[in-house]
Amino acid sequence: MLETEPQVASVVAEGEISDEVDYAVAMFLDNERGFGLTACKPRLVQLNDGSQLIMMSLDSTFRGDDNKIYGYGEVGRLYLDPNNNFEVVFCSPADEIEKNRNELVETVEPEERSRGKY
């Protein structure tokens, strides 16, 4: 994995990822960054060096007492290589995610999220 976040030059396209990739990303996040993160908003981006990756935002999420999913907002990013079996090439560090999560929890109200991919 890359040590620093890739430098995005432009967003080429926005869309969806397959259920298989979505599942693999969820398992990566659970194993590497802990529960409570949902990857969302997949975008094909072009980097400054001309290569392309899939960039996803990481939303801090939780299940409320009413059994609905809520989120606080973006706390990090994850990048996948579409040319290498959608391998994760960068994920925001755990300490950065935790810092961003704590700031959001203290400053914003959570919003209801739709179930499934978003």
Summary of the structure (lengths in Angstrom):
residues: 118
radius of gyration: 14.2
end to end distance: 25.0
largest distance: 46.4
contacts: 329
relative contact order: 0.22
helix: 24%
strand: 42%
